[in-house]
Amino acid sequence: MKKFPRVLGCVGMLTAVLMVLAVSPSFGVDEEFKKKTQGAIEQFKKTDSGMNAFFGKAWGYAVFPTVGKGGIGIGAARGKGLVYERGKLVGEVKLTQVTIGAQLGGQTYSEVVFLE
């Protein structure tokens, strides 16, 4: 019986999220993708007026207009976005996430990561 809690503890630790942000220069970014990213920024601001302050004060931010996530026991998420420094586009970024634990299904969402 004492081994069971240890196993649960290990599984709990394995549910930690792995995110990899690989930034590359923004040369040749697709104009359609830029518009999609700007649309996501506008939607964030429209949904929560407090977001305007974050976008205005942040040293930088990464915007992922669409992140796809799914899993059955083991899950993964993947998204592509753009990185801005003081409101100026400076590069592209990719997000990768892996999870282990109780999960079933899939979803898509938008995400923004602010940098101070």
C-alpha positions in Angstrom: 0.0 0.0 0.0 2.8 2.4 0.7 4.1 2.2 -2.9 0.8 3.5 -4.3 1.1 7.1 -3.0 4.7 7.2 -4.4 3.4 6.2 -7.8 0.8 9.0 -7.6 3.5 11.5 -6.7 5.6 10.5 -9.6 2.6 10.7 -12.0 1.8 14.1 -10.5 5.3 15.3 -11.2 5.1 14.0 -14.8 2.0 16.2 -15.5 4.2 19.2 -15.5 4.0 21.2 -18.7 6.9 21.4 -21.1 6.9 24.6 -23.1 9.5 25.3 -25.7 9.6 28.8 -27.1 12.0 29.0 -30.1 12.2 32.5 -31.3 13.4 33.2 -34.9 13.6 36.6 -36.7 10.4 37.9 -38.3 11.9 38.1 -41.9 9.3 36.8 -44.4 6.4 36.4 -42.0 3.2 35.6 -43.9 1.0 38.8 -44.1 -2.2 36.6 -43.6 -0.7 35.3 -40.3 0.2 38.8 -39.2 -3.5 39.8 -39.7 -4.6 36.7 -37.8 -2.3 37.6 -34.9 -3.5 41.2 -34.9 -7.1 39.9 -34.8 -6.2 37.8 -31.7 -4.7 40.9 -30.0 -7.8 42.9 -30.7 -10.0 40.1 -29.4 -8.0 40.0 -26.2 -8.4 43.8 -25.7 -12.1 43.6 -26.6 -12.8 40.7 -24.2 -10.9 42.3 -21.2 -10.3 46.0 -21.3 -7.6 45.6 -18.6 -5.5 43.9 -21.3 -4.8 47.3 -22.9 -2.6 48.2 -19.9 -0.6 44.9 -20.3 0.0 45.5 -24.0 1.0 49.1 -23.3 3.4 48.5 -20.4 4.9 45.1 -21.4 8.5 45.1 -22.6 7.5 42.3 -24.9 4.8 39.7 -25.6 4.3 36.6 -27.7 0.8 36.1 -29.3 -0.4 32.7 -30.4 -3.6 33.2 -32.4 -4.4 29.5 -32.4 -3.1 26.8 -30.1 -4.4 23.2 -30.8 -4.5 20.9 -27.8 -5.7 17.3 -27.4 -5.1 14.1 -25.5 -6.1 10.7 -24.2 -4.1 10.2 -21.1 -1.1 11.7 -22.8 -1.7 15.1 -24.3 0.0 17.6 -26.5 -0.5 21.2 -27.7 1.2 23.1 -30.5 1.0 26.7 -31.6 2.7 29.2 -33.8 2.9 32.9 -32.9 4.6 36.2 -33.2 6.9 38.0 -30.8 6.7 41.8 -30.2 9.1 44.0 -28.4 7.6 47.3 -27.3 4.8 46.8 -29.9 7.2 46.2 -32.8 7.2 42.7 -34.5 10.7 41.1 -33.9 10.2 37.4 -34.6 8.2 34.2 -34.8 7.8 31.7 -32.0 6.5 28.1 -31.6 4.9 26.7 -28.5 5.0 23.0 -27.6 3.3 21.5 -24.6 3.2 17.9 -23.4 1.1 16.6 -20.5 0.5 13.3 -18.8 -2.5 12.5 -16.6 -6.2 12.3 -16.6 -7.4 14.0 -19.8 -9.7 13.3 -22.7 -10.6 15.5 -25.6 -9.3 18.5 -27.6 -9.6 22.2 -27.9 -8.2 25.3 -29.6 -7.6 28.6 -28.0 -5.6 31.8 -28.3 -2.8 32.7 -25.9 -0.6 35.7 -25.0 2.5 35.6 -22.9 3.7 39.0 -21.5 7.3 39.7 -20.7 8.4 42.4 -18.2 
